[in-house]
């Protein structure tokens, strides 16, 4: 990862703005810019350069991981250490020594009111605290080749867990037993962890969009929604497949076929230049024609990378245009409360002429004999 290039781009944005400094406190953003993976850090950026602040637990780690920025070790909370360091720079702001007060931009999306107040108390009026644009999140939307390769590998590992699910899902087995088998296999293959708590919802619970694996027993007949992902080398994967235990009814097969068609139409709509809202409408339109739109209660997808949910959001009305290198999920679904639910999800990379589906694409309805 070329952290130096990322920092230089951000440095140019700070230099062109009305800010003298930018304080980055959201840990995934700190990692994206500097490579530092510790659990306590802040990055202070000015037109002069970048400094990563962390504490004594990470002396060796920070010096190993951070190559394109300075490292400061301090016993105080990283953001407060950065504020004190800023004060000690005297006239280090880019506007020169005659300027009595400088402006510090903060990631308002990620900073609490209490955190801002603590920061202001350290600065003692010698620097104004202002919300900064979401520059880092905007940069993270478009993945470079190294990031795409890491996501590809995470997707490949995550996809392999579906085989464990198919072997483990049986009537009477508890949902968390299936999730545990999948998660054990993920760690056995080298995953750092799961991207999110594994969703495994069976029977009537399949209508719960985010139905985390519970102690419910899998019924003798019904859909089972399996939504899972892993973290590998810092990057997330995400995949959903829905299986049916026992012979599905004609109505059940029709529901599955409608969701599959919606998902395939949305994937076909993905290409550089279209808006995220247009991709969402491609899926939603199919379900509307099938009289299922009222049961599609969430967005069609989302970006992913260092975090499981990133920009862009693939949802109704979203005007963000897709660009080559964006990585998004496509995951329409239909959920009838108290009865059943179906969701099918793949991860795709946007290209100039369409997209590349990273997830292995077998999507025929899997029927598990009761």
N, C-alpha and C positions, 0 to 999 in steps of 0.2 A: 504494500500500500504506500502511495506517495504522499505521506503526511505533509512534507514540506510544500508541495504544490497546493494542497488544500489550505494550509495556513496562509500562503501568499495570496490566494484568492480572497480569503476572508480579510486579510490585512488591507487589501486594496479597497474592499467595501467599507471598512472602517475609515480609511483615509478619505474616501469620497463623501462620507456622511457628516452629520453634525455631532458625532460622538468623538470623544478623545480616547476612550477605552471601551472595550466590550468584555463583560464578564460572562463566561460560559460555565454553567453549573450543572446542566443536565448531563449525567454521566455518559450516556450513549453519544452525545455530541462531543464531549471531551475525548472519548475514545476515537471517534471518527477523525478528529482533527490532529490528535497527537499520538494515538496508539496505546495510550495508558489504559489499563483494564482494572485498576484498583477500585475499591468501593467508596473512596473518599477523595475527591479531587475538584479543583476548579481551574479554569484556564483564563488568564487575563491577556487580552490582545490589544495592541495599539498599533499605530502606524510604524512603530519602531521594531515590533517583534512580538513574540508570544512567550508566556511563562506558565508552567504547570505547577500548581500548589497541591501538596499532599502532606501526609503526616509520616512519623517515624516508622510505621509499620511497612512502608513501601519504599524505603531508601534504595535497596538493591533493585527492586522491580521497576521503579520509575526510571532509574538511570539506564536500565536495560531496554525498556520499551520506548522511552521518549528520546528521539534522535533529532527532531527538527525544532525543538523548543527548549528553553531553559527549564530547570527543575529547582523548585524551592521547597525544602522540608521545614515544616513548622508544626508546633504542637497545637495551635489553634485550629478551629474549623477552617477548611480551605478558603471559603469565600471571604471570611473575615481576615485571614492572613493576606489574601490578595488585596483587600481594601487597605490594610496597614502598609503593605508594600507600595501601593499606589501613592499614599501620602508621603512616603519616604523618598519618592522620586522627585520631589520638589517641583521643578518646572519641566517635568518630563513629558507633559502633554504636547501634542503637535502644534498647538496654537501659540506657543511661545511664552516667555517669562512674564509678559505684561498682563496675561489673563489671570485674574484672581481665582476663578472657579472653573473647574473642568467638568465634563459631562461623562458619566459612566453609564453605558447601556447594559441592561440586564435581560435575561431570558424570562420575561414576565410570565410566559406560559408555564414555567417550571419553578418559579420562586413564590413562596408563600408570603403573605402580608407580614408575618412575624420575621421572616428572613430578610425582607426588604428593610424593616424597621431596624433590625440589628446592624445591617450594612450601613444604613444612614447614621446610626449612632457612632459607628467607628469613623466615618468620614467627617463628622462634625461640621457639616456645611461646606467643607472645602472641595467637595465634588457633588454635583447634582446627579441623582439616580433617575434614569429614564428608561422606559420600555424600549427594547431594540427590535428591529424586524427579525423575522424567523429565517435569517440567512442560512444557518446550518441545516435546518430542516429542508429548505429549498434545494440546497446542494445535494443532500442525501437522497432526494427523489430519483436522481439519475445515477445509476450504479456504473462504476468503471469495470473493466474486464476482470480485474482481480476479485471484486465483490461478486460479480455474476458467477464466477467459477466457484466461490465459496458457497453461494446460495445453491448452485447446481448440486454440489456435493451433499449439502444438508438435505436437499429435497430427495436425492437418491437414497440416502440413509433412512429418512423419514418414511418414504414410500414403502420400503421393505418391511415396515412394521405391520402393514396391512395383512401380510401373510400370517403373522402371529395372531392377529385378530380373527381371521377366518378359521384358524385351527382351534381357537379357544372359545369362540362364541358357540354356546350350546344351551338348550333349555335348562333352567335351573342354576346355571352358573351366575354368580353375582357380577354386576358390571365392573366393580373395582378389581375383580380377579382378572378380567380381560385387560383392563388398563395396566395393572401391575405387570402382567406378562409382556405387554408391549414396551413399557418403560424399562423393564429389566433388559430386554433385548437392545433397546436404544443405548443404554449405558455400556452394555457388553460390546457393542460395535464402536464405541468411542465418543458418543454424544456427551456434551458437557451437561446436558439436562434437557428437559422438555421446553418447548417454546411457550407453553401455557398448560394449565391443568387439563389432562386428557378428557375430552368429551366423549362419553359413551352412554348413549341414552336409548333404551329399548322399549318396545311396546308403546303404550300411551305416552311414556316419557320422551319418545322420539319427537314429540311435538314441542318440547322445550328446546329453544334454539341453542342455548348454551347449557345443556344438561350434563354437568360434570358427572363422571362415573360415581355411582352411589352403591349402596348395599342391596339395591333392588335386584331380584333374580330375573334373568332373561326368560320371557314367556315362551310357550311352545309355538306361538305364531305371532309374527309382527315384524315391523321394521326395526333395525338397529342402526343408529347414526354414529359413525366413528369419525371424530375430528381430532387430529393429532399433528404434532410437529416436534422437531428437535432443534437444538442449538449445536452447531458444529463450527469451530473456529470463530465463534462470536456471531455467526449469522443464522437466521431462523428459517425453518421450513414450515409449511402448512398444507394439510391435505384432508379432505373429507370424502369418505365413501359410505354409502348406505347399503346394507345388506338386508335380506329378509329371511327370517327363520320360519320354516314351514312353507307350504305352498301358498304363494300370494294370490289374492283375489284378482279378478279382472280390473276392478277399480284401483287396487294397489299397483298393478302393473301400469295402468294408465297414468297414475300420479307420478310414478318413477319416470316414465317415458317423457312426460311433460317437462319435468325438471331437467332431465338430460338434454332435451331439445333446447330449452332456455339457456343452459350452460354452453352448449355448442354454438348457439347463435351469438352469444356474448363474446366467446373466444374469437369467432369469425369477424366480429366488429372491431377487434383490437388492432390498431395500427397507429403509427405516428400521425399526429394532426387531428385525430378525432378527440372529442372531449370525453372525460370520464362519465359524464351524464349520458352521452350517446351509447356508451357500452352498457350502462345500467338499463337503458330503455330497450336495448336489444333483447335482454333477458326478460325484463318485465313485460314487454309486449307479447312474448310467447305465452306467458302465464296468464296474461289478460285475455288472450284469445281462448285459452282453455278454462276460463272462468275460475282461475286460481289466484288471481292477483291479490285478493284480500288476505290470502294466507302467506304471501311473501312479505315478511315484516321487517326485513333488514336490508342493508345495502348489498350490491352485487359483489363487492370486493374491496380490497385495500392494498396499499403498498406494504412491503415487508423488507427487512434487511437486518440491521443490528437490533431492531425491535420487531415484535410480531405485528404491530399495527403502526404503519408509517403513512405519510402522504405519498401519492394522492389517494383520496377516498373515491371509490367507484360507486357513486350513488346518484340518485335522482337530482337533476338540476346542477350538478357539479360542472363548472366551466373550465376546469384545468385541462389543458390540452396534453395528450400523451406524447412523450418524446422517446426516441430510441434509448434504450438502457434503463427505462423504468421497469420495475418488477412489481407485478400486482397479482392478487388472487382473483379468481372468477368463481363465485360460489353461491349461485341462486339456490333457493329452497322453497318448500311449501309445507306448512305446518297447520294441521287441523287440531285444535286443542282437545285433549281427552281421547284422541283417536290415534293419529300417527303423524310422522313427519319424514321428509326426505331432503337431503342436501348433498350436492356433488361439487367438489372443489379441486381446482388445479392451480398451479403457479405458472405464470407466463412472463416472458421478457418481451417488451415492446421492441419492434423493429421498424424500419422505414416502410416496409410493405405489408406488415402484419404482425405476427408474434411467433415466438418459439415457446411451445409448451414444455416446461421442464419436468413436470410430473409424468411418470409412466401413465399412459392414457387409457388402459383397459377400464371400461365403465359399464359394461353390460351388468344387468342386475344379477348379483350373486345370491343364490338361494341355498340356505343351509338346512339340510334335512333335519326335521325334529326327531 
